[in-house]
Amino acid sequence: GRVDGDIKAPDIVVNEGPQVSGQQSITDPLDFPAEVLQRSFSVDGIVIVSAFLLFFLVIAFLVTTLFPAQLRNISSCMFKFKARVVFVGLLFVFLLPLILILVSITIVGIAVVPFIPLAYILAMSCGLVIVGGRIGELLSSRILGGSQNRVIHAVVGLPIYMLMWFLV
């Protein structure tokens, strides 16, 4: 392998053969996050993440108020079969082009093709709402003594969950 640039890491191992054109410096494991947070944020990035957050908050409100039973079923499935859910989700993400091609071959499928990406966005949004709701539920049980309102859980948990996007 070849690295063109400086390497900063808590542990660096360079085996025989690779080329490193730059400085190698060992850092404390906790130095990296502080260094990332000291960089200036892009205004465009903050606007995009804020728009996503607003979109997911609206979806969270709609899903939790209109489909509470379905949301409970999906939530219990997600937390009971974690590995299976991740595998099936990744499988469907990578199979999206193939699914679109196979569905668009049929006459009825041509009318359905525009709705397939919308179904993907809805499924991804439901997953984010459920994870954000779980975070909000955990915070609510520790701070407020256990509120049972799923809308509040999602509205509190989603911004905390999406804080990672702001940092990236």
N, C-alpha and C positions, 0 to 999 in steps of 0.2 A: 504494500500500500504506500501511498504518498500523501503527506499532509503539507499543504502550502499555507503556513500561518503559525501563529503562536498557540500553544496548548497550555491551558490552565485547568488543573483538575486535582482532586485530593490524592489520587494515586495514578501514576503514569508508568506503564510498562511498554517498552519498545523492544520487540524481538529483532532478531537478525533479519536483514533484508529491506525493511521499510525505510523510506526517506522522510525526514522531518526537516523542512526548511523554515525555521522559526525558533522561537525560544520556548523552552519547556519549564514551567514553574509549578511547583507543588503548592496548593492552597489549602486553607482550612475548609472542611466540608460546608461550614455555614457561611462562608464568604460569598459564594455564588449567588444566592437569592438577593442579598443586599445589593450586590453589584447590578443585578438586573433591575431592581426597583429604583436605582439611582438614575437610570437612563430616562430621557424625556419621552413622554408618550406622544404618539401621533394623534392629531385631532381627528383625522379620518377614521382611524381605528376605533377611537372612543365613540364616534358617531355611529359607526357600523354596529359595534357591540351594543350600544344603547338601543338602536333600532331592533336588533335581534331580541334584546331583553323585553322591550315593549311588546313585540310580536308574541313572544312566549308567555308573557303575563296575560295577554288577551286570550290566547289559546288556553292557558291554565284556568282562567275564569270560565270560559265557555265549556271546557271539558268537565271541570269539577261541578258545575251547576247543572249542565244538561245531561251528562252521562255518569252519575256517581256510581251506579252498580257496575257498569262496564269498567270504570276506572279502578274500582276495588278488585275486580277479577284480574285485570292486567297487572295491577300492583302485586297481588299475591303470587301470580305466576312469575313475575320478574324476580321477586326476592326468594321464591322457593326453588326455582331452576335457573340460577344466575348464569352458569356456564353455557347451558343450552340456549338461553336467550341471547347471549353475546354471540355465540356461534351462528345461530339462525339469522340474527341481524346483520352480521358481517357477510354471510352467504348471500343474503338478498341484496346487499349493497353492491357486491361484486357481480351479481347476476342481473342487475338492472338492464344493461344493454341487451343481453340475450332475451330477457323477458319481453322487452319492448319489441324486439325483432319478431319473436314468435307470436306475440299477440297481434302485431300489425299485419301479419300474413293473411289473417282471416278478414272477411268483410265486416263482421261485427266488431272485431278487435280494433279496426281503424278508428271507430268512434270511442273506444275505451282507452286508447293510447295516451291521450292528454291527461287522463285521470290517474294513471299509474304513478307518475311523479308526485301528484298531490297526495296519493295514499302513502307514499314514502315519507313525505313531509309531515303528514298527520301522525304516522307511527313514530317518527323521530320526536315530534313535538310531545306526544303522549309520554314517551320515555323520559324526556327532560322534565316534564311536569311531575311525573311520578317520583323521579329522583329528587327534584327540588322540593316536592311535598314531603318526602321522607326526611330531608334535612330540616325543613320547617317543623315537622312533627317532633323530631328529636330536640330541637331548640325549644319548642313550645313546652315539651314535657319537663325540661330542665328549668326554664325561666318562668313560664306562666302557670306551671302546675298541670299542664295537659289539656290544652284546648282541643275540641273535637271537630272544629271547622276546617274542612279540607281546603277551602279557598284561602283561608288565612295561612295555612301550612304552605301552600304553593306560592303565595305572594311573598312570604317571608323567605322561603328556602330557595326559590329560583334566583333572586339577585345574589345570594351568597354563593350558590353553585356557579353562576355565570361570572363571578368575580375572577375566576381563573382565566376567563377569556380576556378580561381587562388587563391582567398581568402579562398575558402572552402578547 
